[in-house]
Amino acid sequence: MTENEMLSYRSELPTLEKGIHLISHSLGPVPRNARKYAEQFLTEWEDDSITAWQKWLPAVRSLGDQIADVLGASHGTVTILPNVSIVQAIVASCFVFDGKGPFGRRNKIVYDELNFSTVHYVWREQARRGANVVVVPSCDGISAPIDALLAAIDDQTLLVPVSHVLFRSSGVYDAKRVIDRAHEQGALVLLDCYQSAGTIPLSLEAWGCDMACGGSVKWACGGPGAGYLYVRPDLLPKLEPMMTGWFGHAHPFAFDMGPMQYASDAWRMIGGTPAIPAIYTARAGWEMIAKIGVQNIRKKSLRQTELLRELVEKREFVVNTPRDDAARGGTICFDFEGAEAVSRVLSERRMFHDYRPRCGMRVSPHFFTTDDELERFMGEVDRVRREGIEPANPSRSY
Ligand SMILES: Cc1ncc(COP(=O)(O)O)c(C=O)c1O
């Protein structure tokens, strides 16, 4: 698909008429069809009452399969869950750290300090249950510290829960190297693909990835509430989450009061009633990503992130994103004196992007972004800096 063909999808994204949207690393724009699917959900509820479940349950599975296609995984391997924090907590609840579980004496959890905070919060608290949590430092706050991470993975390591693309700098891990090293040592990898799925081609199955997670909010343009968990099918029988529920039971309608009998398929990880409205809304974004093709999205993204970096460097701002194509995700992060205040004014002018401490302004072209929008954005940065702004208190905003 050509870039012009990709740009023709702009008419499917009404948000683009309301501002310049460079924030798919945080929130993708809503596709027109999301409203159609949301309405479909309400109509089914209204018309079909309890029998609507005959449509809703297959919808959960089919969203999982749509996501599996983007992840490079087989159908039936992806479970839908509300968000990544819950996914991490469910996975954590599969482990005991006292040497008595199916993973033996392993108790080490290894990741890096550039991981997304929520992942750290979940694993850090597992220390209370005996996990040995090792947070590998980054040397520059930008690149994925792969050598230090690989060195920290040893024969005591149980799990390596890392981000494929780092939210703070858009640095990329070579996922295959992490997986290979973990497997050499008998450890598992849980790859957080939130910042890669939909913008970087993924081959989870070919890479031998054990588990992966993410959500629909960002590059997938699918909105909140439809996160996901992929598990390698042969690993699944070893996972018995303590954080569970009746949808994960082999016979939910038996309402059996004995010990949990886990479903044999990916639904053993699902817990309770899935968030059907979110699952309907999310479908439109994933459909669009699949139609356009992540290879095509990546090609355009590499060209436009390079263009953006040139625009930024021309202004002598500091770029906090790796330079090499293979080491860079879909975002360019940059900083300069007063950037936070400038960023706030730009957001007020509906030039959607964000600012994060220790990385600066995060700006992301996606398949629908024109070069002209990137130039207008940077032109506006210049204008705001020329005009000058009152310093304000840092606000708490997305
Ligand atoms: C890499 C990564 N993981 C996870 C999250 C969010 O986690 P949750 O779905 O629990 O809100 C984000 C951003 O919001 C992220 O960038």
The ligand as a MOL file (V3000), in Angstrom:
LIG
                    3D

  0  0  0     0  0            999 V3000
M  V30 BEGIN CTAB
M  V30 COUNTS 16 16 0 0 0
M  V30 BEGIN ATOM
M  V30 1 C 4.4970 -0.0150 27.4280 0
M  V30 2 C 3.2270 0.2760 28.1760 0
M  V30 3 N 2.6620 -0.6760 28.9560 0
M  V30 4 C 1.5220 -0.4500 29.6330 0
M  V30 5 C 0.8830 0.7660 29.5630 0
M  V30 6 C -0.4100 1.0020 30.2920 0
M  V30 7 O -0.8040 -0.0080 31.1570 0
M  V30 8 P -2.3530 -0.2210 31.4930 0
M  V30 9 O -2.9720 -0.8930 30.2960 0
M  V30 10 O -2.3660 -1.0690 32.6950 0
M  V30 11 O -2.9550 1.1240 31.7430 0
M  V30 12 C 1.4430 1.7870 28.7680 0
M  V30 13 C 0.8360 3.1310 28.6210 0
M  V30 14 O -0.1740 3.5510 29.0520 0
M  V30 15 C 2.6340 1.5280 28.0620 0
M  V30 16 O 3.1850 2.4710 27.2980 0
M  V30 END ATOM
M  V30 BEGIN BOND
M  V30 1 1 1 2
M  V30 2 1 2 3
M  V30 3 2 2 15
M  V30 4 2 3 4
M  V30 5 1 4 5
M  V30 6 1 5 6
M  V30 7 2 5 12
M  V30 8 1 6 7
M  V30 9 1 7 8
M  V30 10 2 8 9
M  V30 11 1 8 10
M  V30 12 1 8 11
M  V30 13 1 12 13
M  V30 14 1 12 15
M  V30 15 2 13 14
M  V30 16 1 15 16
M  V30 END BOND
M  V30 END CTAB
M  END
